[in-house]
Amino acid sequence: MEKEKSSWTATLFRYAEGQKAKLVISVIISVISVTSGLVPFYCMYRIICLFTDGIASSSSIIGWCIGALAAYIVKVVLFTLSTGISHNMAYNVLEGLRLRLADRFLHAPLGDVENHSIGEIKNMMVDKIENLEPPLAHMVPEGAGHIVLPVVSIIALICIDWRIALASLVTFPLSFICMGLTFKISGENFDKYDQAGAYMNSTVVEYIEGIEVIKAFGRAGVSYEKYAGAINDFKTFVVKWLASTYVTMKLAFALFPSTLIGTLPTALALASSGTISPAQAALAVMLSISMVGSLAKLEVFSENMRQVKFTVEGLEEFLNMKELPEPAKRADVKKTDASLKNVRFSYTGNADDEVLHGIDLKLPQGSFTALVGPSGGGKSTVAKLIARFWDVSSGSIEIGGVNVKDMPLSQLSEYVSFVTQDNFLFRCSILENIRLGDPKATDEQVKAAARAAQCEEFINKLPNGYDTPAGEAGKRLSGGEKQRIAIARMMLKNAPIVILDEATAFTDPENEHKIQQSITALTKGKTLLVIAHRLSTIKSADNIVVLKNGKILAQGTQEQLLADCPLYKDMWEAHIGAKDWAVATNGGAENV
């Protein structure tokens, strides 16, 4: 990793692989464009020579003016062409980087992704990758031209008189010292800047997403103070940072392109002594002026390079995030049973934080297995490990006798459907949200799955039916409606192993019974794992597994557990009591 950090420029160019031809062409055109900007100065020099030699004529003056105009047109046209090519290349690179980063998130352990705040991820995905556009589209191609122009100008000044060339560089030493101090101060603050920016982004996202809860509980003042405080802290930090570099940065910006300070008096002195001609003195001044724009640009680019360096290093940390290892070839899986063998798991990787302690569990093909137990017992963790959201710390998980680590993630996803309590809907139509279960499904197949999941009634009430957008994160729909969409998605996928994590938690009682019937019909012959708190929904399970504190306390049928497991018996009685209480409450309400 240290090698990667020390060669961030090589890393930046590596991002452009596949686009290097465009980059090279853009650089070449940019160099020609910038250097062609020197031709009008030479044309002006020739016109001055005509006058000083007393041989000026209308035709000769017009000829040199046309030459200057033609050179300027070439400069503008080539600059436009170079910029167009470089921007096309840059945005192709940015697209590739965002796709690579999204793919890395998809293949990394879920815990590693969740360790990064949403503000940090958004900052990298949107803002920081976008920050690579200036170096790729401007700094590299334009910078090459702006480096060549001062070099050519200084060579031309040497040809006139070496003392003028040396005088043009008189402000460089002090400007380099000021630049070095600016970079040193800035370098110490870039990490803090990133942290402050990520915190501000996370706070903004949290405030906006939680606005409903904030209003409901009357906490607008406290929450707004946190939101405003994060923005104010970021502003304060940036202002202090800029203030600390203000003097050195302004001095560097003022001195670096000030070539005229040394060139003008030296050229006038040499012209007065007759060492050079007045026309040559004028040309020296013009060449000195020609360098100002390029040197100013190079100074801006050099300041931006520090930001680009930190962006590349931060991006590399994400792109080098550990991936779940997977083979290239599909595994030969004959059956769709699942088994956990002495599975231990820790979210942090530390044995002291272990949440599952030696789980042994078999899910025979076509069986109905239920996981129950107190909250925090590890039920959802078991389910997510089967879907390989994480890798087990030790032990193994197998499907059809094949370790899930020995099959590609794409193949594993074909075998497993997963529906959770909190289901995410994308910002597209209801139809397309369901079609995620099977992208090749026809509209009629999608609608059939929606009907089976009891979705069609509320979908038909929406403004555009199935074509209605679900809204950001599905906010147009209620929790129960989102859950039914997720169940329809699962039904459409038709995977042989189905995991339901309290899949009907937000569904109203009227529809829950219908959905349960649909799920029962559609999961016949499938390996079904259900995590449930409503024990009445899993009483017919082939095997009910009671998990407590990351261990299997007991397992068996409903009757066996009621007889042999006091914890399950207490949970059942509490559940039945709650149902009776609910019925009694409803009855009382009706009587009232």
N, C-alpha and C positions, 0 to 999 in steps of 0.2 A: 504493500500500500504506500509506503514511503516513496518508492520509486515512481508510483503513479503521481503522487503529489509533487515531486520534484520536476516532473516533466508534463506539467499541465498543458503546455502549448502543444506537445505531441498528442496529448489526449484530445485536445480541441480539434486538431487536424484529423485525428482518427474518426471523430464523429462525422466528418465529411466524406468518409469512404463511400464510393459509389457516385459521389458528386465532385470528385477531384478535378475531372476534366473541365467542368464548368468553372471551378475555382481558378484553375490555371489560366483559362481563356480570359476570365474577368480581370485577373491581375495584369496580364499582358496588355489588354486593351486600356486598362486604367493607367498604366505606365506611359503608353503612347499618348493618351488623352492629356495627362498632366504635363508631360514634357513639350507637347505641342503648344502649350500655353506660353512657352518661352519665345516662340517664333515671332509674335507681334512685337516683343521688345527688340528683337534683332531688326525687324522691319523699321521700327522707329529709329533705331541707331543708324540704319542706312539712309534714312531721310535726312537726319541731322548732318550726316556726312555730306550729302548732296548740297545742303545749304552752306556748310562751312567751306566746302571746296568751290562754292560758287557755280555749280553746274546743275542746280535744281531746275526741273522742268515739270510742267503739268502731267505729262505722260508718265514720267519716272515716279513722281510722287503718287499718282493714282495706281501705278503698278504695284508699288510697295504696300499701299493701303489695301489693295485687293488681296495681296498675299497675306497680310495680317488678318483680314476678315476671313479668308479661307481657312487659315490656321485656327482661328477662334471657332468657326463652325465645326471643324474637325474635332476640336477639343470638346465642344458641347455634345455633339452626336456620339462620340466614342464614350464620353462619361455616362450618357444616358444608357447606351448599350451595355457598358460594364456594370452599371448599377442594376439594370434589369436582370442580367444573367446572375449576378451575385445574390440578389434577393430571391430569385427563383431557387437557387442552390440552397440559400440559408433556410428558407421555409420548408423545403424538402427535408433538410437535416432536422429542423425542429419537430416536424411531424414524426420522423423516425425516432427521435429521442423520446417523445411523449408516448409513442406506441411501445417502445422498449421498456420504459418505466412502468407503464400499465401492465405489460406482460410480466415484469419482475414482481410486481405486487400480486399478480395472479398466481405465480408459482412459488412465492415465498410463504413461509409459515404465517398463518393468520396473526399469531401473537406478535411476530416481528413487525408486521404492518401496523397493528394497533398500538405498538409502542410509540409510534410517531403521531403527534396531534394532527387533527384535520387541517389546522392552520399551517403547520409545517409542510404537509403534503401538498396543500393547495398552493402554497408559496413556491414550492419547487416545480410542481406540474405546470403552473400558469405563469407566474412572474419570473422565476429564475431562469427557466428554460428560454423564456422570451428575451431575457437579458443576453443570450448568446447570439441573438440576431445582429446587433451592432458589430461585434468582432468579425462574424462570418460575412456579413453583407457590406460592411464599411471598413473596419479596421484592417482587414487583410488586403483586399484589393486596392482600396483607396490609400491605405498606409504605404503599400509598396510604391505607388506613384509619388506620394508625398515624401518618401525617402529619396527616390531617384532625382526629383527636381532640385532639392538643395545641393545634392552631390554634383549634378551637371552645372548648376549655377556657380558653385565654388570652383570647379575646374575651369569654367569660363573666366572667372575673376582672376584665377592664377595666370591664365593666358594673357590677361590685360596687364596685371602686375601682382606679384605674390603678396605684396604688403597690403593691398586692398583685400585680398582673400583672407589674410590673417586678421585684419581689422574687423571683418564681418563677423568673426567668431568671438569678439572681445567680451561679450556678455554671457557666453556659454558657461564658464566655470561657476559663476555665482548662481546662475539659474539652475545648474545641476545640483548645487548644494541645497538650494531651496526645495527643489523637487524631491531630493532624497529625504529631507526632513518631513515633507508632506507625506510621502509614502510610509515612512516609519510610524508617524502618528496614526495614519489611516489604518495601517496593518494591525495595530493593536486594538482597533475598534470594530473591525469587520465581523468578528465572531459575535460580539455584543449586539451589533446591528442586526445580524441574522436572528439571534435569539429574541430580541425585542420585537422584530417584525413578525416572527412566528407566533409569539404570545399575543400580539395585537390581532393578527388574523384569526386565531383560535377564539379569542374573546368576542370578536365581532360575529363570527359564525355561531357561537354559543348563544349570544344575545338574540340574534335574529331567529334561530331555530327554537329558542325557548320563550319567545315573546308571548305565546298563548298562556304558558304556565305563569310567567311573570305577571301578566294582567290578572289571571285568575286568583293569585294569592297576594295581590297588592304589593309586590316587591319591586315595582318599577323603579323606585328611588334607589334602592341598594344596587340592583342589577345595572341600572343606568350609570351609577357612580363607578362600578367596576369597568363597564364598557368605556365610559369617557376617560377614566383613569388610565386605561391601557393606551388609548390614543394619545392622551396628554403626555404620558411617560415616554412614548415613542418620539413624539415631537420634541420634548425636552432633550432627550438623548441626541437626536440628530442635530439640533441647534447647537448644543455644546460641542459636538464632534466637529461641525463645520466651523465654529468659532475658534477651536483649537488649531485649525489648519488654515485659517483665513489669511493671515499675514504671509506665511511662507508660500501658500498656493498663489496668492495674488502677485507676489514678487516674481515667482517662477513664470507665471503667465505673462507678466509685463516684460521680463528681461529676455526670455528665451527667443522670441521672434524679433527682438530689437536689433536687427543686423545693421540698420541704418545709422545707429549711434556711432559705430566705428567706420562704416563705409563712407559716409558723406564727407566728413572732414578730411579723411585720408585721400579720397578721390579728388577733392578740391585742391588740397595741398600739392598733390602730384601733378595736377593739371596746371596749377599756377607756376610750378617749377619747370614745366615743359616736358616732364617725364612721360606723360600720356597726353593724348589730345582731348579737347573738350568733348568730342563725341564719345570717346572711350570713357571719360568720367561720367557722362550721362548714362551710358550703357551699364557701367558699374553700379550706379545708383538704381537703375531699373532692375538689374539682376538681383540686387539686394532686396528691393521691394518685392520681387517675385517670390522670394523665399518666405516672406512673412506669413502668408496664408498656409503654406505647407507646414512650417514649423509650429504654427498655432494648432493646426489639426493634429500633428504628431503629439503635441503636449496634451491635448484632450484625450487622444487615444491612450497615451501612457497612463493617464489618471484612471481611465476606465479599465485598464488591464488588471489592476488590483481587484476590482469587483469581479471581473471575468475569472480570475484565478480562483477566488473563493467559491464562485458559482460552480466551476468545473469540479473542484474538490468535493463540494457538497453533493453534486449530482453523482459523482463516482461512488460516494458512500451508498447512495440509494441503488445505483446500478450494480454494485457489488454485494448487495444484500444477499444473504444466504438463501439459496433456492432449495426447495424440497427435491432431493435427488430422484430422478426417474429414468427408466431405461428408454432406449429409442424404439425398441420393438414391442409390439403388443404381446401380452402374456396369453397362454393357452388356458382359458378358464372354462371348465366344463359345467360347474354347478354354481349356484348362487346362494349357498349357505354362507354364514359369516361366523367367525370365532375370534375371541380375544384370549390370548394366552399369557398369563402372568404380566398383564399390562400395568406399568407404572408410568406416571406422568407428572411433570412439573412445568408450569407455565414459564418459570424463570430459568429452568435448567438446573436449579439447585435442589439437592435431595431434601434439604430442610423445608422447602416449599412444596413438597409433593402433595398432589390432590387426589391421585388414584394410587392405591397400594395393592398391587398384585391381583388385578381383576382377571378372573377366568370365567368366560361366558361363551355359550354356544347358541347360535341362532340358526336352527336347521332350515333348510330350504322349504319355503311355503309355510313356515310357522309364524305365529303371532306372539311376539315377546313384548312385555311391558316393563318399563323402568319406573319405579315409584320410590318415594322416600322423602325425608326432610329436605328443605332447600339447602343448597350448598353441599349436597352429598356427592355430586359428580355425575349426575344423570346426563346433563347436556354435554359435558366434557366427553363422556363415553360416545355419545352420538356423533360429535364433531370429529372425534378421532377415527371413527369408522369411515367418515367421508374424507378423511385425511386433510382436515384444516390445519392440523399439526401432525408431527411425527411423535410416536410414543418415546418416552425416555428410555424404557427398556421393555422387553417382552415383544410380542408381535400381534398384528391383526391380519387375518386372512379372509379372503373371499374365494370360495371354491377351492380351498387348499393352497391358494397362491397369496403370498405376502403382498399387501397393498403397495409396499415399496417397490415391488418387482413388476408393477404395471404402470404404464403412462397415466398421468393425471386425466387425460382426455378419455382413456378407456375406463378408468374408475368412475368418472362422472356419468358414463353410460349405464353403469350398474346401479348407481345410488341416486335416489330422489330425496331431497331434504326440505321439509317445510317446518319453519320455526314459528314462535309466537309473534315475533316482530319481523314482518315480511316487508321487503323493500320493493317498491314499484318504481319503474323508470319513467322519465318524462316523455312518454310517448302514448299512443292510443291504448285503450283497454285491450283491443284485439292483439296488438303487438306485444303487450305485456304478457298475455297468456301464451302467445306463440313462442316465447322464449323457451318454453318446455320442449318444443320441437320446431325449429326454424323452417322445416320443410312441410309442415302441416298446412292443409288447405284451410280456407276461411270456415268451411262447414265443419271440419274436424275441430277447429278452435271453438266454435260455437257449441258443438256437442259436449266438449269438456266443460264449458261454462255452464251449460244446462245441468250437467251431472253434479257440479259443485254448487248448484242453487244460486248461480250468479245472474241468470238472464233477467229475472224480475227487476232487480235494481239497475242493471245495465240499460234496459229498455226505457227506464225513467230519465236517463241522462240526456243532455241536450242533443248529442249526436250518436247516441247508442254506443255501439262497439268502437266507433271512431272518435269518441270523446277522449281527450288527453287525460291521463291520470293525475297530472299536476306534478310539481316538484316533490319527489319521494312519495308520490301517491297521496298527497294531501287533499285532493279532491274527494277521496273516499274515506269512509269511516274505518275504524280498526277491524271490525267484523267483515266489511266488504273487501278490504285488502287481503284478509286472511283467506276468504273464499276465492279470490283471484289467484292467490298462491297455490291453493289446493287444485284449482282448475289447471294451473301450469303443471303441477305434479302429475295430474291425471293424464294430461296430454303427453308428457314425457314417457310415461308407461315403462319406467325402469323396473327391473326385477327385485330390487331391494328398496324399500320405502321406509324412511325415518320421519316420524311425525313428533315434533317437540311441542306438545300442547297446541296442536294445530287448530283446535276449535275454541281456543280460550276466549276470543272476543265475539264469538258467534252467538246470536240470540237463541233461546231455547227452541223456538219454533223451527228454525232452520237447522239447528244442530242435529236433531234426530234424522232429518233428511240427508244431511251431509254424511253423517255416520253410516247411514245405509249405503250411500253411494261409495264411500271409501271401502266399506266392507265388500261390496260387489266388485269393485275395481282392484282390490288387493288380494282377491282369491288366487291362490297359487304363488303369491309373491312372499318374499321374506319381509315381514313387517315388524318394525321396532317402534313402539309408541312410548313417549314420555308423557305421563298424565298426572294431574292433580285431582281431576274428577274421576275417582276410582270406579264409578258406575260405568264409565266408558270402556274399561279394560277388564271387567270381571270375567269375560269369556275368553281371555287370553290363554294360549297354551302354556305359557310360562310367565309368571309375574316375579320380577327380580326387585328385591328391596335393597336399596343402596343407602348407606349411612356413613358419613365421614370418609368417603372414598373406598369403602369396602362393601362386599356383598354380605349383607346380614342374613338374608334368607331368600329362597326362591322356590316356586312351586305354583300350583293352581290356586284359585281363589279359596277353595275349600281347605286345602292344605295350609295355607298361610293363616286363615282365620283360626285354625286349630292350633298351629304350632308357632306363630310369630306374633308376640304381644304388640310390637310396634305396628305391624300391618293391621291388626285387629283394632287398635286404638284409632288409627287413621281412618279405617272403614267406618267405625262407629261415629267418629267426628263428621265424616262426610255425609253419612245418612242422616245424622242429627241436623246438619246444616240444611240438607234438602227438605227435611220435615219442617224446620223452622221457616224456610222460604215459602213452603206451601201454606203453612199456617198464617204467615204474614199476608200472603196474597188473598187467602180466604177472608182474613179479617178486613182487608181493604175492600173486598167485594161487599161484605156485610155492611160496612160503613156506607 
